[in-house]
């Protein structure tokens, strides 16, 4: 563990995977958000307190459009090294899910990364965070530190993007978009939340449901 908490981006080796799969009873009782929240927070804590050269990335292969909003799907695929995922597996949040019988047995497996093969990146889309009360407060504080006027605040001309998934970390919200693209040999970088940026999407060795549909159609 590092003495200070990590911030910003870190490298993800993407050599191993850990699937978090809720049991049927969790889905029937509507407790999937509890499993998702516990997993997201465990990954965030692992990346904040672990090695910045060994981050864990989050993939949501079942991400899909619901009736009105984007849904996360029923499974969470965690991508990293065997060491980082083994450390994560022992975290109290995941252990509680196991003891309560909310998820299937955890097993770390290999990934099958290959340049040119279809993969997916899960990128943080911050456009939806602008002009929210939190965004305005942060902008005002930044302007005050710099000794500059805040300027006129413009409201968004349209509603939230329905193709973006909202994930909740307590009172904080992280918006995520799925990007389907060929895998490359470029180093994979993700933030402490486990997601990449639109400018540098980390194409993970994951074949999501949306890509399967496109491949079947072709």
mmCIF file of the C-alpha atoms, coordinates in Angstrom:
data_MODEL
# 
_entry.id   MODEL 
# 
loop_
_atom_site.group_PDB 
_atom_site.id 
_atom_site.type_symbol 
_atom_site.label_atom_id 
_atom_site.label_alt_id 
_atom_site.label_comp_id 
_atom_site.label_asym_id 
_atom_site.label_entity_id 
_atom_site.label_seq_id 
_atom_site.pdbx_PDB_ins_code 
_atom_site.Cartn_x 
_atom_site.Cartn_y 
_atom_site.Cartn_z 
_atom_site.occupancy 
_atom_site.B_iso_or_equiv 
_atom_site.pdbx_formal_charge 
_atom_site.auth_seq_id 
_atom_site.auth_comp_id 
_atom_site.auth_asym_id 
_atom_site.auth_atom_id 
_atom_site.pdbx_PDB_model_num 
ATOM 1   C CA . UNK A 1 1   ? 0.000   0.000   0.000   1.00 0.00 ? 1   UNK A CA 1 
ATOM 2   C CA . UNK A 1 2   ? 1.119   3.543   -0.651  1.00 0.00 ? 2   UNK A CA 1 
ATOM 3   C CA . UNK A 1 3   ? 1.481   6.087   2.154   1.00 0.00 ? 3   UNK A CA 1 
ATOM 4   C CA . UNK A 1 4   ? -0.723  8.598   0.320   1.00 0.00 ? 4   UNK A CA 1 
ATOM 5   C CA . UNK A 1 5   ? -3.965  8.061   -1.545  1.00 0.00 ? 5   UNK A CA 1 
ATOM 6   C CA . UNK A 1 6   ? -3.671  7.817   -5.317  1.00 0.00 ? 6   UNK A CA 1 
ATOM 7   C CA . UNK A 1 7   ? -5.290  10.440  -7.527  1.00 0.00 ? 7   UNK A CA 1 
ATOM 8   C CA . UNK A 1 8   ? -5.756  10.660  -11.273 1.00 0.00 ? 8   UNK A CA 1 
ATOM 9   C CA . UNK A 1 9   ? -4.843  7.797   -13.588 1.00 0.00 ? 9   UNK A CA 1 
ATOM 10  C CA . UNK A 1 10  ? -2.913  4.570   -13.111 1.00 0.00 ? 10  UNK A CA 1 
ATOM 11  C CA . UNK A 1 11  ? -1.874  1.676   -15.330 1.00 0.00 ? 11  UNK A CA 1 
ATOM 12  C CA . UNK A 1 12  ? -3.994  -1.464  -15.675 1.00 0.00 ? 12  UNK A CA 1 
ATOM 13  C CA . UNK A 1 13  ? -2.225  -4.662  -16.750 1.00 0.00 ? 13  UNK A CA 1 
ATOM 14  C CA . UNK A 1 14  ? -5.469  -6.351  -17.915 1.00 0.00 ? 14  UNK A CA 1 
ATOM 15  C CA . UNK A 1 15  ? -3.934  -9.804  -17.516 1.00 0.00 ? 15  UNK A CA 1 
ATOM 16  C CA . UNK A 1 16  ? -6.676  -11.225 -15.275 1.00 0.00 ? 16  UNK A CA 1 
ATOM 17  C CA . UNK A 1 17  ? -10.419 -10.863 -14.710 1.00 0.00 ? 17  UNK A CA 1 
ATOM 18  C CA . UNK A 1 18  ? -12.834 -11.265 -11.807 1.00 0.00 ? 18  UNK A CA 1 
ATOM 19  C CA . UNK A 1 19  ? -16.551 -11.602 -12.516 1.00 0.00 ? 19  UNK A CA 1 
ATOM 20  C CA . UNK A 1 20  ? -19.028 -10.294 -9.950  1.00 0.00 ? 20  UNK A CA 1 
ATOM 21  C CA . UNK A 1 21  ? -22.288 -12.107 -10.687 1.00 0.00 ? 21  UNK A CA 1 
ATOM 22  C CA . UNK A 1 22  ? -25.359 -11.641 -8.446  1.00 0.00 ? 22  UNK A CA 1 
ATOM 23  C CA . UNK A 1 23  ? -27.451 -14.705 -7.633  1.00 0.00 ? 23  UNK A CA 1 
ATOM 24  C CA . UNK A 1 24  ? -30.979 -14.960 -9.008  1.00 0.00 ? 24  UNK A CA 1 
ATOM 25  C CA . UNK A 1 25  ? -32.601 -14.031 -5.668  1.00 0.00 ? 25  UNK A CA 1 
ATOM 26  C CA . UNK A 1 26  ? -30.753 -10.684 -5.691  1.00 0.00 ? 26  UNK A CA 1 
ATOM 27  C CA . UNK A 1 27  ? -32.165 -9.864  -9.113  1.00 0.00 ? 27  UNK A CA 1 
ATOM 28  C CA . UNK A 1 28  ? -35.681 -10.934 -8.140  1.00 0.00 ? 28  UNK A CA 1 
ATOM 29  C CA . UNK A 1 29  ? -35.608 -8.845  -4.951  1.00 0.00 ? 29  UNK A CA 1 
ATOM 30  C CA . UNK A 1 30  ? -34.265 -5.777  -6.736  1.00 0.00 ? 30  UNK A CA 1 
ATOM 31  C CA . UNK A 1 31  ? -31.037 -5.768  -4.731  1.00 0.00 ? 31  UNK A CA 1 
ATOM 32  C CA . UNK A 1 32  ? -28.724 -5.462  -7.743  1.00 0.00 ? 32  UNK A CA 1 
ATOM 33  C CA . UNK A 1 33  ? -27.916 -1.780  -6.920  1.00 0.00 ? 33  UNK A CA 1 
ATOM 34  C CA . UNK A 1 34  ? -26.500 -2.951  -3.559  1.00 0.00 ? 34  UNK A CA 1 
ATOM 35  C CA . UNK A 1 35  ? -24.110 -5.363  -5.285  1.00 0.00 ? 35  UNK A CA 1 
ATOM 36  C CA . UNK A 1 36  ? -23.114 -2.726  -7.835  1.00 0.00 ? 36  UNK A CA 1 
ATOM 37  C CA . UNK A 1 37  ? -22.512 -0.042  -5.191  1.00 0.00 ? 37  UNK A CA 1 
ATOM 38  C CA . UNK A 1 38  ? -20.428 -2.346  -2.984  1.00 0.00 ? 38  UNK A CA 1 
ATOM 39  C CA . UNK A 1 39  ? -18.284 -3.450  -5.930  1.00 0.00 ? 39  UNK A CA 1 
ATOM 40  C CA . UNK A 1 40  ? -17.742 0.073   -7.262  1.00 0.00 ? 40  UNK A CA 1 
ATOM 41  C CA . UNK A 1 41  ? -16.673 1.336   -3.853  1.00 0.00 ? 41  UNK A CA 1 
ATOM 42  C CA . UNK A 1 42  ? -14.296 -1.599  -3.336  1.00 0.00 ? 42  UNK A CA 1 
ATOM 43  C CA . UNK A 1 43  ? -12.588 -0.912  -6.678  1.00 0.00 ? 43  UNK A CA 1 
ATOM 44  C CA . UNK A 1 44  ? -12.326 2.799   -5.911  1.00 0.00 ? 44  UNK A CA 1 
ATOM 45  C CA . UNK A 1 45  ? -10.774 2.065   -2.516  1.00 0.00 ? 45  UNK A CA 1 
ATOM 46  C CA . UNK A 1 46  ? -8.402  -0.529  -4.008  1.00 0.00 ? 46  UNK A CA 1 
ATOM 47  C CA . UNK A 1 47  ? -7.165  1.901   -6.655  1.00 0.00 ? 47  UNK A CA 1 
ATOM 48  C CA . UNK A 1 48  ? -6.843  4.759   -4.164  1.00 0.00 ? 48  UNK A CA 1 
ATOM 49  C CA . UNK A 1 49  ? -4.787  2.730   -1.710  1.00 0.00 ? 49  UNK A CA 1 
ATOM 50  C CA . UNK A 1 50  ? -2.922  0.310   -4.012  1.00 0.00 ? 50  UNK A CA 1 
ATOM 51  C CA . UNK A 1 51  ? -0.066  0.541   -6.498  1.00 0.00 ? 51  UNK A CA 1 
ATOM 52  C CA . UNK A 1 52  ? -0.595  3.268   -9.122  1.00 0.00 ? 52  UNK A CA 1 
ATOM 53  C CA . UNK A 1 53  ? 1.001   0.924   -11.649 1.00 0.00 ? 53  UNK A CA 1 
ATOM 54  C CA . UNK A 1 54  ? -1.546  -1.811  -10.954 1.00 0.00 ? 54  UNK A CA 1 
ATOM 55  C CA . UNK A 1 55  ? -5.043  -0.329  -11.120 1.00 0.00 ? 55  UNK A CA 1 
ATOM 56  C CA . UNK A 1 56  ? -8.259  -2.269  -11.620 1.00 0.00 ? 56  UNK A CA 1 
ATOM 57  C CA . UNK A 1 57  ? -10.609 -1.384  -14.497 1.00 0.00 ? 57  UNK A CA 1 
ATOM 58  C CA . UNK A 1 58  ? -14.378 -1.840  -14.444 1.00 0.00 ? 58  UNK A CA 1 
ATOM 59  C CA . UNK A 1 59  ? -16.332 -3.313  -17.355 1.00 0.00 ? 59  UNK A CA 1 
ATOM 60  C CA . UNK A 1 60  ? -20.112 -3.559  -17.543 1.00 0.00 ? 60  UNK A CA 1 
ATOM 61  C CA . UNK A 1 61  ? -20.648 -6.046  -20.405 1.00 0.00 ? 61  UNK A CA 1 
ATOM 62  C CA . UNK A 1 62  ? -24.427 -6.088  -19.979 1.00 0.00 ? 62  UNK A CA 1 
ATOM 63  C CA . UNK A 1 63  ? -24.844 -2.307  -20.126 1.00 0.00 ? 63  UNK A CA 1 
ATOM 64  C CA . UNK A 1 64  ? -27.981 -1.550  -22.131 1.00 0.00 ? 64  UNK A CA 1 
ATOM 65  C CA . UNK A 1 65  ? -30.741 0.955   -22.729 1.00 0.00 ? 65  UNK A CA 1 
ATOM 66  C CA . UNK A 1 66  ? -33.771 0.448   -20.482 1.00 0.00 ? 66  UNK A CA 1 
ATOM 67  C CA . UNK A 1 67  ? -37.204 1.953   -21.012 1.00 0.00 ? 67  UNK A CA 1 
ATOM 68  C CA . UNK A 1 68  ? -36.002 5.473   -20.238 1.00 0.00 ? 68  UNK A CA 1 
ATOM 69  C CA . UNK A 1 69  ? -32.407 5.355   -18.976 1.00 0.00 ? 69  UNK A CA 1 
ATOM 70  C CA . UNK A 1 70  ? -29.213 3.377   -19.459 1.00 0.00 ? 70  UNK A CA 1 
ATOM 71  C CA . UNK A 1 71  ? -28.896 0.296   -17.241 1.00 0.00 ? 71  UNK A CA 1 
ATOM 72  C CA . UNK A 1 72  ? -25.695 -1.301  -15.906 1.00 0.00 ? 72  UNK A CA 1 
ATOM 73  C CA . UNK A 1 73  ? -26.680 -4.894  -16.623 1.00 0.00 ? 73  UNK A CA 1 
ATOM 74  C CA . UNK A 1 74  ? -26.468 -7.848  -14.264 1.00 0.00 ? 74  UNK A CA 1 
ATOM 75  C CA . UNK A 1 75  ? -22.716 -8.539  -14.212 1.00 0.00 ? 75  UNK A CA 1 
ATOM 76  C CA . UNK A 1 76  ? -19.601 -6.571  -13.337 1.00 0.00 ? 76  UNK A CA 1 
ATOM 77  C CA . UNK A 1 77  ? -16.310 -7.637  -14.881 1.00 0.00 ? 77  UNK A CA 1 
ATOM 78  C CA . UNK A 1 78  ? -13.175 -6.412  -13.131 1.00 0.00 ? 78  UNK A CA 1 
ATOM 79  C CA . UNK A 1 79  ? -9.949  -6.306  -15.137 1.00 0.00 ? 79  UNK A CA 1 
ATOM 80  C CA . UNK A 1 80  ? -6.470  -6.071  -13.633 1.00 0.00 ? 80  UNK A CA 1 
ATOM 81  C CA . UNK A 1 81  ? -3.558  -8.225  -12.546 1.00 0.00 ? 81  UNK A CA 1 
ATOM 82  C CA . UNK A 1 82  ? -3.929  -11.398 -10.522 1.00 0.00 ? 82  UNK A CA 1 
ATOM 83  C CA . UNK A 1 83  ? -2.268  -9.621  -7.596  1.00 0.00 ? 83  UNK A CA 1 
ATOM 84  C CA . UNK A 1 84  ? -4.596  -6.597  -7.656  1.00 0.00 ? 84  UNK A CA 1 
ATOM 85  C CA . UNK A 1 85  ? -7.714  -8.737  -8.017  1.00 0.00 ? 85  UNK A CA 1 
ATOM 86  C CA . UNK A 1 86  ? -6.609  -11.104 -5.235  1.00 0.00 ? 86  UNK A CA 1 
ATOM 87  C CA . UNK A 1 87  ? -6.178  -8.111  -2.957  1.00 0.00 ? 87  UNK A CA 1 
ATOM 88  C CA . UNK A 1 88  ? -9.604  -6.790  -3.952  1.00 0.00 ? 88  UNK A CA 1 
ATOM 89  C CA . UNK A 1 89  ? -11.233 -10.169 -3.361  1.00 0.00 ? 89  UNK A CA 1 
ATOM 90  C CA . UNK A 1 90  ? -10.337 -9.942  0.331   1.00 0.00 ? 90  UNK A CA 1 
ATOM 91  C CA . UNK A 1 91  ? -11.950 -6.523  0.824   1.00 0.00 ? 91  UNK A CA 1 
ATOM 92  C CA . UNK A 1 92  ? -14.709 -6.409  3.405   1.00 0.00 ? 92  UNK A CA 1 
ATOM 93  C CA . UNK A 1 93  ? -17.303 -5.107  0.940   1.00 0.00 ? 93  UNK A CA 1 
ATOM 94  C CA . UNK A 1 94  ? -17.011 -8.164  -1.299  1.00 0.00 ? 94  UNK A CA 1 
ATOM 95  C CA . UNK A 1 95  ? -16.712 -10.498 1.677   1.00 0.00 ? 95  UNK A CA 1 
ATOM 96  C CA . UNK A 1 96  ? -20.030 -9.197  3.028   1.00 0.00 ? 96  UNK A CA 1 
ATOM 97  C CA . UNK A 1 97  ? -21.685 -9.922  -0.325  1.00 0.00 ? 97  UNK A CA 1 
ATOM 98  C CA . UNK A 1 98  ? -20.289 -13.455 -0.201  1.00 0.00 ? 98  UNK A CA 1 
ATOM 99  C CA . UNK A 1 99  ? -21.335 -14.109 3.405   1.00 0.00 ? 99  UNK A CA 1 
ATOM 100 C CA . UNK A 1 100 ? -24.861 -12.927 2.632   1.00 0.00 ? 100 UNK A CA 1 
ATOM 101 C CA . UNK A 1 101 ? -25.038 -15.216 -0.375  1.00 0.00 ? 101 UNK A CA 1 
ATOM 102 C CA . UNK A 1 102 ? -25.663 -12.286 -2.746  1.00 0.00 ? 102 UNK A CA 1 
ATOM 103 C CA . UNK A 1 103 ? -23.058 -13.194 -5.384  1.00 0.00 ? 103 UNK A CA 1 
ATOM 104 C CA . UNK A 1 104 ? -21.789 -16.374 -6.969  1.00 0.00 ? 104 UNK A CA 1 
ATOM 105 C CA . UNK A 1 105 ? -18.389 -17.814 -6.033  1.00 0.00 ? 105 UNK A CA 1 
ATOM 106 C CA . UNK A 1 106 ? -15.484 -15.542 -6.928  1.00 0.00 ? 106 UNK A CA 1 
ATOM 107 C CA . UNK A 1 107 ? -12.821 -16.900 -9.238  1.00 0.00 ? 107 UNK A CA 1 
ATOM 108 C CA . UNK A 1 108 ? -9.951  -15.048 -10.877 1.00 0.00 ? 108 UNK A CA 1 
ATOM 109 C CA . UNK A 1 109 ? -9.298  -16.091 -14.474 1.00 0.00 ? 109 UNK A CA 1 
ATOM 110 C CA . UNK A 1 110 ? -7.059  -15.095 -17.370 1.00 0.00 ? 110 UNK A CA 1 
ATOM 111 C CA . UNK A 1 111 ? -7.922  -12.547 -20.011 1.00 0.00 ? 111 UNK A CA 1 
ATOM 112 C CA . UNK A 1 112 ? -7.486  -13.176 -23.722 1.00 0.00 ? 112 UNK A CA 1 
ATOM 113 C CA . UNK A 1 113 ? -6.222  -9.843  -24.986 1.00 0.00 ? 113 UNK A CA 1 
ATOM 114 C CA . UNK A 1 114 ? -5.371  -9.648  -28.681 1.00 0.00 ? 114 UNK A CA 1 
ATOM 115 C CA . UNK A 1 115 ? -4.672  -6.518  -30.704 1.00 0.00 ? 115 UNK A CA 1 
ATOM 116 C CA . UNK A 1 116 ? -7.279  -6.007  -33.406 1.00 0.00 ? 116 UNK A CA 1 
ATOM 117 C CA . UNK A 1 117 ? -9.975  -8.022  -31.652 1.00 0.00 ? 117 UNK A CA 1 
ATOM 118 C CA . UNK A 1 118 ? -13.152 -6.233  -30.579 1.00 0.00 ? 118 UNK A CA 1 
ATOM 119 C CA . UNK A 1 119 ? -13.049 -4.832  -27.062 1.00 0.00 ? 119 UNK A CA 1 
ATOM 120 C CA . UNK A 1 120 ? -14.767 -2.171  -25.008 1.00 0.00 ? 120 UNK A CA 1 
ATOM 121 C CA . UNK A 1 121 ? -13.797 0.895   -23.023 1.00 0.00 ? 121 UNK A CA 1 
ATOM 122 C CA . UNK A 1 122 ? -15.892 2.388   -20.233 1.00 0.00 ? 122 UNK A CA 1 
ATOM 123 C CA . UNK A 1 123 ? -15.140 6.087   -20.234 1.00 0.00 ? 123 UNK A CA 1 
ATOM 124 C CA . UNK A 1 124 ? -16.180 8.765   -17.806 1.00 0.00 ? 124 UNK A CA 1 
ATOM 125 C CA . UNK A 1 125 ? -18.374 11.334  -19.529 1.00 0.00 ? 125 UNK A CA 1 
ATOM 126 C CA . UNK A 1 126 ? -18.190 14.577  -17.554 1.00 0.00 ? 126 UNK A CA 1 
ATOM 127 C CA . UNK A 1 127 ? -20.368 16.635  -19.894 1.00 0.00 ? 127 UNK A CA 1 
ATOM 128 C CA . UNK A 1 128 ? -23.438 15.768  -17.842 1.00 0.00 ? 128 UNK A CA 1 
ATOM 129 C CA . UNK A 1 129 ? -21.782 17.078  -14.685 1.00 0.00 ? 129 UNK A CA 1 
ATOM 130 C CA . UNK A 1 130 ? -21.639 20.684  -15.918 1.00 0.00 ? 130 UNK A CA 1 
ATOM 131 C CA . UNK A 1 131 ? -24.010 23.256  -14.482 1.00 0.00 ? 131 UNK A CA 1 
ATOM 132 C CA . UNK A 1 132 ? -25.109 20.986  -11.650 1.00 0.00 ? 132 UNK A CA 1 
ATOM 133 C CA . UNK A 1 133 ? -25.035 22.581  -8.158  1.00 0.00 ? 133 UNK A CA 1 
ATOM 134 C CA . UNK A 1 134 ? -21.810 20.697  -7.373  1.00 0.00 ? 134 UNK A CA 1 
ATOM 135 C CA . UNK A 1 135 ? -20.174 21.845  -10.599 1.00 0.00 ? 135 UNK A CA 1 
ATOM 136 C CA . UNK A 1 136 ? -21.144 25.463  -9.915  1.00 0.00 ? 136 UNK A CA 1 
ATOM 137 C CA . UNK A 1 137 ? -19.747 25.277  -6.360  1.00 0.00 ? 137 UNK A CA 1 
ATOM 138 C CA . UNK A 1 138 ? -16.448 23.845  -7.577  1.00 0.00 ? 138 UNK A CA 1 
ATOM 139 C CA . UNK A 1 139 ? -16.228 26.451  -10.349 1.00 0.00 ? 139 UNK A CA 1 
ATOM 140 C CA . UNK A 1 140 ? -16.873 29.255  -7.863  1.00 0.00 ? 140 UNK A CA 1 
ATOM 141 C CA . UNK A 1 141 ? -14.214 27.937  -5.463  1.00 0.00 ? 141 UNK A CA 1 
ATOM 142 C CA . UNK A 1 142 ? -11.709 27.581  -8.335  1.00 0.00 ? 142 UNK A CA 1 
ATOM 143 C CA . UNK A 1 143 ? -12.407 31.128  -9.529  1.00 0.00 ? 143 UNK A CA 1 
ATOM 144 C CA . UNK A 1 144 ? -11.969 32.476  -5.994  1.00 0.00 ? 144 UNK A CA 1 
ATOM 145 C CA . UNK A 1 145 ? -8.603  30.711  -5.593  1.00 0.00 ? 145 UNK A CA 1 
ATOM 146 C CA . UNK A 1 146 ? -7.424  32.207  -8.869  1.00 0.00 ? 146 UNK A CA 1 
ATOM 147 C CA . UNK A 1 147 ? -8.780  35.640  -8.048  1.00 0.00 ? 147 UNK A CA 1 
ATOM 148 C CA . UNK A 1 148 ? -10.919 35.728  -11.174 1.00 0.00 ? 148 UNK A CA 1 
ATOM 149 C CA . UNK A 1 149 ? -14.633 36.449  -11.632 1.00 0.00 ? 149 UNK A CA 1 
ATOM 150 C CA . UNK A 1 150 ? -16.843 33.393  -12.032 1.00 0.00 ? 150 UNK A CA 1 
ATOM 151 C CA . UNK A 1 151 ? -18.597 34.761  -15.081 1.00 0.00 ? 151 UNK A CA 1 
ATOM 152 C CA . UNK A 1 152 ? -22.061 34.005  -16.329 1.00 0.00 ? 152 UNK A CA 1 
ATOM 153 C CA . UNK A 1 153 ? -23.348 30.488  -15.822 1.00 0.00 ? 153 UNK A CA 1 
ATOM 154 C CA . UNK A 1 154 ? -25.319 28.993  -18.704 1.00 0.00 ? 154 UNK A CA 1 
ATOM 155 C CA . UNK A 1 155 ? -27.915 26.289  -18.234 1.00 0.00 ? 155 UNK A CA 1 
ATOM 156 C CA . UNK A 1 156 ? -27.883 23.273  -20.494 1.00 0.00 ? 156 UNK A CA 1 
ATOM 157 C CA . UNK A 1 157 ? -30.230 23.598  -23.448 1.00 0.00 ? 157 UNK A CA 1 
ATOM 158 C CA . UNK A 1 158 ? -31.283 19.971  -23.275 1.00 0.00 ? 158 UNK A CA 1 
ATOM 159 C CA . UNK A 1 159 ? -31.873 17.216  -20.761 1.00 0.00 ? 159 UNK A CA 1 
ATOM 160 C CA . UNK A 1 160 ? -29.396 14.552  -19.643 1.00 0.00 ? 160 UNK A CA 1 
ATOM 161 C CA . UNK A 1 161 ? -27.916 12.233  -22.264 1.00 0.00 ? 161 UNK A CA 1 
ATOM 162 C CA . UNK A 1 162 ? -29.903 9.003   -22.066 1.00 0.00 ? 162 UNK A CA 1 
ATOM 163 C CA . UNK A 1 163 ? -27.032 6.991   -23.566 1.00 0.00 ? 163 UNK A CA 1 
ATOM 164 C CA . UNK A 1 164 ? -24.844 7.661   -20.519 1.00 0.00 ? 164 UNK A CA 1 
ATOM 165 C CA . UNK A 1 165 ? -25.014 5.479   -17.406 1.00 0.00 ? 165 UNK A CA 1 
ATOM 166 C CA . UNK A 1 166 ? -25.171 7.193   -13.998 1.00 0.00 ? 166 UNK A CA 1 
ATOM 167 C CA . UNK A 1 167 ? -23.284 5.351   -11.242 1.00 0.00 ? 167 UNK A CA 1 
ATOM 168 C CA . UNK A 1 168 ? -23.607 6.434   -7.619  1.00 0.00 ? 168 UNK A CA 1 
ATOM 169 C CA . UNK A 1 169 ? -20.834 6.678   -5.027  1.00 0.00 ? 169 UNK A CA 1 
ATOM 170 C CA . UNK A 1 170 ? -22.783 7.902   -2.033  1.00 0.00 ? 170 UNK A CA 1 
ATOM 171 C CA . UNK A 1 171 ? -23.811 11.449  -2.955  1.00 0.00 ? 171 UNK A CA 1 
ATOM 172 C CA . UNK A 1 172 ? -21.361 11.598  -5.883  1.00 0.00 ? 172 UNK A CA 1 
ATOM 173 C CA . UNK A 1 173 ? -22.396 10.577  -9.404  1.00 0.00 ? 173 UNK A CA 1 
ATOM 174 C CA . UNK A 1 174 ? -20.056 9.296   -12.117 1.00 0.00 ? 174 UNK A CA 1 
ATOM 175 C CA . UNK A 1 175 ? -21.403 9.162   -15.679 1.00 0.00 ? 175 UNK A CA 1 
ATOM 176 C CA . UNK A 1 176 ? -20.059 6.382   -17.910 1.00 0.00 ? 176 UNK A CA 1 
ATOM 177 C CA . UNK A 1 177 ? -20.308 5.685   -21.623 1.00 0.00 ? 177 UNK A CA 1 
ATOM 178 C CA . UNK A 1 178 ? -19.448 2.423   -23.410 1.00 0.00 ? 178 UNK A CA 1 
ATOM 179 C CA . UNK A 1 179 ? -17.108 2.628   -26.408 1.00 0.00 ? 179 UNK A CA 1 
ATOM 180 C CA . UNK A 1 180 ? -16.693 -0.378  -28.732 1.00 0.00 ? 180 UNK A CA 1 
ATOM 181 C CA . UNK A 1 181 ? -13.346 -0.453  -30.554 1.00 0.00 ? 181 UNK A CA 1 
ATOM 182 C CA . UNK A 1 182 ? -10.507 -2.787  -31.572 1.00 0.00 ? 182 UNK A CA 1 
ATOM 183 C CA . UNK A 1 183 ? -8.010  -3.649  -28.856 1.00 0.00 ? 183 UNK A CA 1 
ATOM 184 C CA . UNK A 1 184 ? -4.517  -2.197  -29.197 1.00 0.00 ? 184 UNK A CA 1 
ATOM 185 C CA . UNK A 1 185 ? -1.140  -2.776  -27.609 1.00 0.00 ? 185 UNK A CA 1 
ATOM 186 C CA . UNK A 1 186 ? -1.138  0.682   -26.034 1.00 0.00 ? 186 UNK A CA 1 
ATOM 187 C CA . UNK A 1 187 ? -0.846  0.832   -22.217 1.00 0.00 ? 187 UNK A CA 1 
ATOM 188 C CA . UNK A 1 188 ? -4.230  0.940   -20.503 1.00 0.00 ? 188 UNK A CA 1 
ATOM 189 C CA . UNK A 1 189 ? -4.857  3.825   -18.132 1.00 0.00 ? 189 UNK A CA 1 
ATOM 190 C CA . UNK A 1 190 ? -7.871  4.199   -15.861 1.00 0.00 ? 190 UNK A CA 1 
ATOM 191 C CA . UNK A 1 191 ? -8.763  6.507   -12.999 1.00 0.00 ? 191 UNK A CA 1 
ATOM 192 C CA . UNK A 1 192 ? -9.208  5.501   -9.373  1.00 0.00 ? 192 UNK A CA 1 
ATOM 193 C CA . UNK A 1 193 ? -12.880 4.929   -10.227 1.00 0.00 ? 193 UNK A CA 1 
ATOM 194 C CA . UNK A 1 194 ? -11.812 2.246   -12.717 1.00 0.00 ? 194 UNK A CA 1 
ATOM 195 C CA . UNK A 1 195 ? -12.880 4.121   -15.862 1.00 0.00 ? 195 UNK A CA 1 
ATOM 196 C CA . UNK A 1 196 ? -10.910 5.834   -18.627 1.00 0.00 ? 196 UNK A CA 1 
ATOM 197 C CA . UNK A 1 197 ? -11.237 9.210   -20.335 1.00 0.00 ? 197 UNK A CA 1 
ATOM 198 C CA . UNK A 1 198 ? -12.777 9.964   -23.760 1.00 0.00 ? 198 UNK A CA 1 
ATOM 199 C CA . UNK A 1 199 ? -9.411  11.337  -24.912 1.00 0.00 ? 199 UNK A CA 1 
ATOM 200 C CA . UNK A 1 200 ? -7.617  8.068   -24.081 1.00 0.00 ? 200 UNK A CA 1 
ATOM 201 C CA . UNK A 1 201 ? -10.152 5.204   -23.878 1.00 0.00 ? 201 UNK A CA 1 
ATOM 202 C CA . UNK A 1 202 ? -8.741  2.019   -22.347 1.00 0.00 ? 202 UNK A CA 1 
ATOM 203 C CA . UNK A 1 203 ? -9.999  -0.726  -24.683 1.00 0.00 ? 203 UNK A CA 1 
ATOM 204 C CA . UNK A 1 204 ? -10.358 -3.737  -22.405 1.00 0.00 ? 204 UNK A CA 1 
ATOM 205 C CA . UNK A 1 205 ? -10.337 -7.414  -23.454 1.00 0.00 ? 205 UNK A CA 1 
ATOM 206 C CA . UNK A 1 206 ? -14.092 -7.641  -22.933 1.00 0.00 ? 206 UNK A CA 1 
ATOM 207 C CA . UNK A 1 207 ? -16.799 -8.500  -25.463 1.00 0.00 ? 207 UNK A CA 1 
ATOM 208 C CA . UNK A 1 208 ? -19.967 -6.776  -24.229 1.00 0.00 ? 208 UNK A CA 1 
ATOM 209 C CA . UNK A 1 209 ? -23.492 -7.722  -25.228 1.00 0.00 ? 209 UNK A CA 1 
ATOM 210 C CA . UNK A 1 210 ? -23.764 -4.683  -27.499 1.00 0.00 ? 210 UNK A CA 1 
ATOM 211 C CA . UNK A 1 211 ? -20.729 -5.812  -29.513 1.00 0.00 ? 211 UNK A CA 1 
ATOM 212 C CA . UNK A 1 212 ? -22.099 -9.372  -29.794 1.00 0.00 ? 212 UNK A CA 1 
ATOM 213 C CA . UNK A 1 213 ? -25.266 -7.954  -31.341 1.00 0.00 ? 213 UNK A CA 1 
ATOM 214 C CA . UNK A 1 214 ? -23.237 -6.008  -33.895 1.00 0.00 ? 214 UNK A CA 1 
ATOM 215 C CA . UNK A 1 215 ? -21.062 -9.032  -34.743 1.00 0.00 ? 215 UNK A CA 1 
ATOM 216 C CA . UNK A 1 216 ? -24.110 -11.285 -35.134 1.00 0.00 ? 216 UNK A CA 1 
ATOM 217 C CA . UNK A 1 217 ? -25.770 -8.703  -37.372 1.00 0.00 ? 217 UNK A CA 1 
ATOM 218 C CA . UNK A 1 218 ? -22.671 -8.549  -39.561 1.00 0.00 ? 218 UNK A CA 1 
# 
